[in-house]
Amino acid sequence: MRGLIGFLPWIVYAFVATSDEWRWGAITGLVIAVVLVLIDRRSGKAWDEMVIESSAAIFFACLTALSLADPHSPLTPYGPALVNVWLAGTAWGSLAIRKPFTLGIARTRAPREVWDHPRFYRLNAVLTAVWALAFTAAAIALTLVLHASLHATALVVAIKVLSFVVPAAFTAWYPNHVRRAYAE
């Protein structure tokens, strides 16, 4: 559950910005992201444990600057899709450099002797890929929905919720499944 706290800025932005006020959503997301990064760093967390939080701070700093400089930007209605594009890029990027964003989080919960095991890496690569796929699918779906109807709020909220709930449920299930499979 602690790993999901890193998504708090994204979740809060999703609710605040749904009311068509992306500036307040961006500012709120930025404040929460920066606070999370500061708290985590002060508590001794390594940067690889805070990929999502760090990514949120960068994204919301950029989005805040854009939303204040150009409040009526043509990107305004696509804020929810932009979030998922950024999250997908973060997840896919972490896989591309062979440092899945779930790896740092998983190391805080796993014994040190498994950290360098190929199965541990593979498990985290699969988890990160599921998150990346969910974010990619949500980015595409949100772009299409928002292009077709800017006020399809119920559908937009449903896509946002599913893009977190589905990979979170998989993340809760998959490690236990892998442990059972290798225990047999």
NUVEX-864662 format. One record per residue (C-alpha): z negated, y, x negated; residue in three letters. Coordinates in steps of 0.25 Angstrom, whole numbers, plus 5000, padded with zeros to 4 digits. Layout:
ZYXALA/...
END
This chain:
500050005000MET/499750104988ARG/501150084984GLY/501650144997LEU/500750274995ILE/501850314986GLY/502850324998PHE/501850425005LEU/502650545001PRO/503950485007TRP/503250445019ILE/502550575022VAL/503950645019TYR/504550555029ALA/503650595040PHE/503550745037VAL/505050765034ALA/505450685047THR/505150815055SER/506350875048ASP/505450955038GLU/505850895025TRP/505151005017ARG/503750975021TRP/504050825020GLY/504550845005ALA/503350935002ILE/502450835008THR/503050725001GLY/503050794988LEU/501550824989VAL/501150684992ILE/502050624981ALA/501450724970VAL/500050694975VAL/500350544975LEU/500950554960VAL/499750634956LEU/498750544962ILE/499450424956ASP/499550474942ARG/498150524942ARG/497650384946SER/498450324934GLY/499650274941LYS/500950254932ALA/502250314936TRP/502850184939ASP/501850164950GLU/502250304957MET/503750294957VAL/503850324972ILE/502750434971GLU/503450494959SER/504850484966SER/504250554979ALA/503750664971ALA/505150694965ILE/505850674978PHE/504950764986PHE/504950874975ALA/506450874976CYS/506450864991LEU/505450974992THR/506251064983ALA/507551034991LEU/506851055005SER/506251185001LEU/507551234994ALA/508451195005ASP/507651165018PRO/508951145026HIS/509651055016SER/510650955022PRO/509750845016LEU/508550885025THR/508850785036PRO/509050675025TYR/507650685019GLY/507250545024PRO/508450485018ALA/508250565005LEU/506850505004VAL/507450365004ASN/508550394995VAL/507550444985TRP/506650324987LEU/507850234986ALA/508250294973GLY/506850284968THR/506750134971ALA/508150104966TRP/507950184954GLY/506650114950SER/507449984952LEU/508550034943ALA/507650064932ILE/506949934934ARG/505549994938LYS/505449964953PRO/504550074959PHE/503649964965THR/503349904951LEU/502350014947GLY/501649994960ILE/501649844959ALA/501049854945ARG/499849914951THR/499549794959ARG/500049684950ALA/499349624938PRO/499949674925ARG/500449534921GLU/501549534932VAL/502049674929TRP/503149624919ASP/503549494927HIS/504949494932PRO/504449454946ARG/503549574947PHE/504749664943TYR/505649594953ARG/504649604964LEU/504549754962ASN/506049764961ALA/506249694974VAL/505149784981LEU/505749914975THR/507149864979ALA/506649844994VAL/506149984994TRP/507450044988ALA/508249974998LEU/507350025009ALA/507450165004PHE/508950155003THR/509150095017ALA/508250205022ALA/509050315015ALA/510350265020ILE/509750245035ALA/509150385035LEU/510350455030THR/511150385041LEU/510150415052VAL/509950555048LEU/511450585046HIS/511650525060ALA/510450595067SER/509450685060LEU/508450665071HIS/508350515071ALA/506850525068THR/506450395073ALA/507550315065LEU/507250405053VAL/505750375053VAL/506050225056ALA/506950215043ILE/505950285035LYS/504750195039VAL/505650065037LEU/506050115023SER/504550105019PHE/504049995028VAL/505049895025VAL/504949905010PRO/503449915010ALA/503349795019ALA/504249715009PHE/503349774997THR/502149715004ALA/502749585007TRP/503649554995TYR/502649544983PRO/501849434991ASN/503149364994HIS/503449354979VAL/502049314975ARG/502149204985ARG/503549154981ALA/503149144966TYR/501749084970ALA/502548964976GLU/
END
